[in-house]
Amino acid sequence: MNDTPSTHSRIAIVGTGFSGIAAAVKLIDEGENDFVLYERSGEVGGTWRDNTYPGCGCDIPSHLYSFSFAQNPGWSRTFSGQPEIQTYLKRVSDEYGVTPRVRFHHNLNEANWDDEAGLWRLETSQGQRTADIFISAVGGLSEPSTPRFPGLETFEGPAFHSAAWDHDIDLAGKRVAVIGTGASAIQFVPEIQPEVARLDLFQRTPPWVMPRRDRRVSTLERRFFKAIPAAQKLIRTAIYWGRELFVLQMRRPRVARRTQAIALRHMHQQVKDVALRETLTPDYSMGCKRILQSNDYYPAVASENVDVVTTGISEVRPDGVVTADGEQRPADVIIFGTGFKVTDMPIGHRIRGRDGKSLHESWQSSPNAHNGTTIAGFPNLFMLMGPGTGLGHTSVTIMIEAQVGYVTQALRLISGKATVEPTEEAMNDWRDEIDRLSHNTVWTSGGCDSWYLDETGRNSTLWPTFAHSYRRRLSKFKPAEHRFGFTTAEPVTEPIVEPVTNAEKQTA
C-alpha cells in the first residue's frame, strides 16, 4: 500500500485512533472505496498507541469504551488497560478492512483548501497529496503540553512527558520529580513510587479522586458474552444510561455534594496524615476538572518516599528543580504529567480555509464548529471530536459514532466537485447553545481553571449535557444549516486503492 502511492483520493482521513477507524469503517459500509487514511506513526491506535506509561488505562468501563458495531467479548477487566485497548483497535482496523488503506509515516504538515480546484492540498512528510474531502481525526489528546520552565534545557538528566514515556530509563533508586497531578500522573505515580528512591510530586491543583470499581472479568463471563452477544449489548446499554446520570451532578450542586462526600471518604480511608489530607483536598466543585479514579494513588502519595510539593516552580537547574520559595529539590529524572494541548490544538495552525486563514486565526482563541464538526470558510472539512464534543461523564465513542453518521449523511448530498460548509448563522447558533447549556454548570462555575475552558473563558471543549441529546441532534443532517457550492474544475478520478470487502459483511 505504501509503495508508489496515488496522490489523490476523494476522501482523506488524517489520524487512525478511534475517530479515524470509525470513519473508515462507516465509509466502507457506505460502499465508498476512494479514500485513504494518513497516519504519522507506523501503526494505528492514536493516543492509545502513543501513551505507554506504566499503569496507563481507561476510566470508562470496557463495554462502553468500544465501538457499538465491534463489541469485544474478551475484555479481561471491567476497566481496560492501554495494551488491551491498543490491541482492540488494531484488530478492528484489520478485521474491517481499514489497515490496507492506511498510509503510515505520513505526518500532516499543512492542509490548504484550493478554491479554484475545489480540493484540499495536504502537505505531508512524504510529499503533497490532494483530496476532495478532508476528515480530521487527530483528536484532542494527540499533542502533549510541556511547560517551558527557565533552565529546563540545562537539566542533565532525562526529562520526558508521560505521553512519550522513555522506557529505556531505569527509575530504580532515582530521585524523580513528577510535574502535574492529572489523569496520567495518578496512574503512573503508584507504579513508579515503590522503585524510586525519592519522588517529589509537584501539584498545582489537587484532583477529585473516586474509587476505581475495577475487577477481573472471569473466563465464564467472557465465554458467556461470546456465546450471547445480546447479553453484552444489554450490559453496555445499562452502563450507558448509568453514565448519562453523571451529568446531573454537573448541573445540580446538591447531587454533586453527595458524590464529593464519597471522594472525601475515599481519601480519609487511605490517607491518615491530616496535613496531607488538607493538601490533597480540592477547593473547587467536583467535575470542574476531570474526575479521576484510582485505588492506589492516595496510598502512593502517602508513602514515606513521596513529598507533595504545592509551591510553584521558578526554574530548573542541571541537578534539580527550584521552587518559588528558593528551595532546590534534587532530581535525577523529570517526568511531565501535564496533559495535552486541547483548546489550542496544533492542527488548528496547520489547516487553512478559503481565505487563507488558519483555523486558529479564524477561531480567535475560542474554537467553534457547527455541531462540533463543520466550519464556515472551510469547505468539505469535517472534524471528528471537534470543539464542543468532549465529554466529562461518559465514553467519547458515543460522540464519534454520532459524528461519523452525520458526516456520511453530508457526503451523500455532494458528489463530483460539490462542496458543503455550514453557514455563519448556524455556527453562531451552535456556539450560543453551548454557552447556554454551559451556564451555571460546574464546568464554568465550579471555581477552577480547567483545560475545558479556552483563553476567553468559554467552554469550547465539552458537550455540556447528555450524550443522547447530541446523538439525537446529529441523527439528521440539515441542509438548511449549510451552504453548498460547485466548481467547474475537472474532477480527479485516480482511485486510491482497490475495493476492500468489509469484514463485518464477510461474517454477517
N, C-alpha and C positions, 0 to 999 in steps of 0.2 A: 504493500500500500504506500509506503514512503518512498519507493523508487519512482523516479520520473513522474512526480505528481502533476495532476492537472492544476491550472492556475485559477480556474473559475468554477463556481458552483452556484446553483440557485440560492442555497441557504448555507451560511457559515455559522457554526456554533463555536464559541470560544469558551473553553472550560469543560472538564469532564468529571465534575463532582456529581452530587445528587441532581442538581438542576440540569446540567448538560446531558446526563444519561437519560433522565426522564423525557427531555425534549426529543432526543434522538429516537427513543422507543416509540413515542407518540407519532413522530413523523413516519416511521416505518409502518405503523398501524394505518396511517392515512394513505399509504401507497406512495409516499414521496421517496424517490431514490436519488435525487440530485442534491445531496447535502454532504457536508463534511464537518468534522469536529477538529478544532485546533487546540492542542494541549502543550503547555510549556515544559512539562516533565516527560518521563519515559513510561509512565503508566497512569491509568485513570485513578480517580479517588478524591481529588480535590483536597480539602482540609483534612480528611481522614487518611490521606496518603502522606501529607506533609507533617502532621503532628504525631510524632512517635515518642514523645517524652514518657518517662515512667509513670504508670498509673492512668494514662490517657483513656478516657471513656466518655460515654454519653449520659446525660442526666434526664433523658426521656426514655420511657420503657421501650424495650426492643421491639415489641409487636407493633408499636405505633411509629417508631423511628425507622421506617422502612416503607417501600412503595406498596400501595394498596394492590397493585397488579402483580407484585412479585413478593408475596409473603414468604418468610423463611421459617419453616417449622423446626429448624435445627439450632435456634439461638441457645447458647449454653447458659446464659444468665438472663435475669429479668431486665438488667441494665447492661448493655453490651460494651465491651472494651474496644479500643481502636483497632487492634488487629482483626477482630471478628467483623467489624463494620467494613473495613477496607476489603476483606475477603469477599464479603457480600456484594459490594459494589463491583468488584472485578468480575464476579460470577454473573451478575445481572447483565453487565456490559457484554460479556462473552455470549451468554445464552440468548440474548435478544438481538444479536447481530450488530451491536454498536461498535465493538472494538475494531473490526476491519475498516471502519470509516474514520478512525482517528488518525490525525497527522501528529505524531509525537514530536517533541522537541521543536515546536513552533510557538515561540513566545510572541505575543502581540505587542508590538512597539507602538503602533498608531493605527487608528481607523478613521478614514475620511470619506464623507459622502460626496460623490461626484454627481452634481445635479444634472449636468448636461448628458452624461452617460447613463444616469439613473441606476447607479450601483455603488456599493461600498468598496473602497480600496483599502485593503488590510496590509499594512507593512509588518511582516513577521520576521523573526530571526532567520528564516530560511528563504526570504525573498517576498515579493509582492504577490498577494492573492486578491481576487475580486469575488464579490457575491451580490446578488440582487437583494438579499435579506440577511440581516445580521442579528443573531441572537446572542446576547451577552449572558453567559452563565458562570461568571467568575466568582460570584458570591461575595459576602461582606467579610468573611474570615479568611482572606487569601493573602493579605499583606500585613505582616507583623508591624506593630508600633513600638519603636525603641526610643526611649528618651535620650536626648543629646546632652548628657551631663558634661560640664567642663572637665577636661583632663581624661575623658574616657579612653581616648586613643593612646594614652601613656600607660594604661594598665598592662602589667607584664604577664598576667595570667590569662587563661581562656575566658572569654566573655561571649555569651550567646543567648538568643531568645529561645523560649521553650518551644516555639513553632519550628525551630531549626536546631533541635537538640543534637549536641555533639556527643555521640556515643563512644567516641574514642577517648574521652576524658574519664579517667578513673577518679571518682569523688571520694573514695575511701581515705579517711584520715585528713581530708582537706578542710580548710576554713572557707565556707561558702556564703556569699551574700546573695540572697534572693530578693529581687526588687519587684514588688507587686503582690497583691493577695486576691487575685481574681480567680476565675474558674479553673485555669490551668494550674496555678500555684497550689490551690487546695488539693489538687490531685497528685502533683509530683512531690510536694514537700513531705508528706508522710512516707513516700517511697525512698527518698534520699536521706531523711533525718537519721535513721539508725546507723548509717555507714559513715557520715561525715563527722569530723572532729568538732566542728562548730558551725552553726547555721544562724546568721543574722537575717531576720525576716523584716524587710523594710515595708511597713504598712502605712499607706496614706489614709485609706478609709477601710474599716473592718466590714466584711460581708455578713449578711444574714445567712446562716448555715442550718439547713434542716437535716434530719436523719435520712440516710440513704436506704430505702427499702429494697435492697438488692439481695438476691439469693440465687443459688444454682438451680437451673431447670433440670429436672430429673430425666433420665432416659425414657421412662414411661411416658412422661408428658410430651417429649419430643416425638415419640412414636405415635402418640395419640393425635397430635397436630398434623403429622404427615398423613395419617390414615383418614382423618376427618378435617379437611381444610376449613369447613364451615365453623368448626369449633374455635379455631384460631381467629377467624373473621369476627366471631361473636365477642371474643375477648378483646380484640382490637377495638371494636365499636364501643365496648364498655369503658375501656381506658380513654378513648377519645372523648366521650361525654364527661367522664370524670375530670379530665384535664381542663375541659372547657369551663367547668365550675370555678377553676382557679381565677378566672377573670373577675369574679365577684369581689375577691379580696383586693384587687387592684382598683376597683371602683367604689367599694364600700368599706370605709375605715373600721367599722365595727367588726366585720368579718376578718379583716387583716389583723386586728389585735389578737384574735384567737389563735391565728397561725403564728404570730410573733411569740406568743406565750409558749408554743411548742418548741420553737427555736431556742428561746431562752432557757427552757427546762433542759433541752439537749446540751446546751453549753454548761449549765450548772452541774449536770451529772458527770461531765467529762473534765471540767476544769475546776480544781479545788481552790486555787490561789485567787483570792478576792481581787487583788490589784490587777492580775492578768485578765480576769473576767471583765473588769471595767475597761481595760484596753481593747478587748475583743468585742465589746458591746456596741453595735451601731447606734448612731444618734439620729437616724433618719428612718422613715417608714419602710417596712418590708415591701419589696417589689420595686422600689425606686431605682435600685440597681438590680442586676441579675441575682435571683435567689439561687444559692448553691446547695449542694447536697454532699455530705460526707460523714462517715462514721469514725474516721481516723485522723482528721485534720486537727481537731482540738487536742487529742492526746499527744500528737506530734509536737505542736507548738508549746505544749505544757511541759515538754521534756527538758531535762537539765542542760542539754547542749544547744538549746534554742533560745534566742533572745528576740522578742518582738520590738522593733525599733519604730517609733512614731515620729521622731524628729526628721525633718526633711533633709534631703541630700544636697550638699552645696557643691561638692566636686568629687572626682575620682583621682586617686594617686596611683603610682605604679604598684604599690603593695596594699591598697585598700580603699575604703570609702570614707569620706569625711562628711559628717552631718553638719547642719546649720549651727549647732552649738559649739563647733570646733573639734569635736571628738573624732578621732580616726579609728575606724574599725578594720583591723587587718583582714584581708581576703586573698585566697589563692585562686578562687573562681567566682565569677559574677554570672548569675542567671536572671534574665529578664522574664517575668511573667506579667507583662504589661499590655497584653491584648493586641487588638488589631485596629487598622485604620478603617473605620466603618462609615462615619459621616463624611470623611474626605478620602474616599476610595481612589487609589492611584488610577484606576481605569477611567475615572472621570476626567483626568487630564489627557487621556490618550484618544478619546473619541470626539471627533469634530463633525458638526452637522452642516446644514445647508449654507449658513452664513460664515462658516469657517471657525465659529466659536466652539470651544470645547464644552463638554457637559459641565465641567467645573465652573467655567466662566458663565455659562447660561444659568446655572443654579444660584450663583452669587452666595455661596456658603450655606445654602439651605436646599438640599436635594429634593426634587419633586418629579414625579412621573405619574401620568394618569393610570389609575388602578395599579400603581406601583410597577407599571410595565412599559408604557409607551410615552414618548416625549415629543412635544411640538418642536418643529425645526430639525428633527432627526428622523427622516422618512425611513420606513422599513427597519427600524431598530426596535428590538424587543429586549427588555431587561428582565431576567429572572432573579427573584429576590432583590428587586429594586427598592427604592425609597418607600417606606411605609408598609413593608411586607414582612418585617421581622416579627418575632413573637416572644413574649415573656412568660408564656404559660404552657405551651404545647408544642407539637412537632412541626417544624418548618416544611416537612414533606407534604403536609396538607396544602400549604400555600403554593408550593412548587407545582403540584399536580393541577391545582386550580388555574394557575397561570399558563401552564402548558396547554391545557384545554382551551383557554381563552386565545392563545396565540394561534393555534391551529384553526379556530373559527375565523380569525382575521385572514389567515393565509388562503382560506377557501374563497375569500372575496376578491383576492387580487391574483392576477396571472400575467404572463408576459412581462412587460415592464411597468406594470401598475405600482403605485406607491400608496402607503397609508401612514397617517400620523394623527395624533389627537389634536383637537382644536385647543387654542389657548384657554378658552372658556371652560372646557371640560377639565383641563389640568388645574385651573384655579379652583373649580368646584371641588375637585378631589382634595386639594390642599386644605381648603376651608373645612371639608368634612373631617379630615384627620385632626385639624386643630380643634374642631368642636368636640369630637369624640375624646380627645386627649385632655380637654379642660377639666380641671379639678380631679384628675386621676392621680394615682401615686407616681406615675411616670413624670408628670410635670409639676406636681405639688407635694412630692414626698420628702423634700428637704435635702436632696443630694445633687451632685453634679455627675451625671452618668453619661456613658457613651451612646445612650439613646438620643441625647439632645445634640443638635448641631451648634455652630458658632452663634447663631441668632437666638438660641434658647428654645427653638421649636423641636418637638418630637418628629423628626423626619425619618426615623428608623423603624419604629414599631407600628403594626396594625393594632390600634388601641381598644380592641373589643374582641368579641367571639370570632373564632376562626370560621365557624359555619356561616357567619354573615358575609365574610369575604368570598367564600365558595359560592354562595348564592349570588352575590354581586357579579362575579365573573362567569357565571353559568351561561350568560347570554351576551355575546358581543353586540354592542350598539353602534351601528354605522353612523347614526346622527351625531355621535360624540367625536367623530373623526373626519379628517379631510382626505379625500382620495385624489390621486393625480395620475398622470400618464406621460411618458416620454416617448419621443419618436425614434430614439436610438435603437439600432438593431439589437435584438436580444442575443446574448451569448449563450450558445446551446451545448458547449462541450460538456459531456457528462463527467461527474466526478468519480463515480465508481459503478461497477455493475450492480444490479439489484441484489439485495440480500434478503433472504426469507426470514421473517421474524420467528424466533424460536418459540414464541408463545403460540403462533399459528401452527407450528410443526407438532406441538404437543397437545393442541386443543382436542 
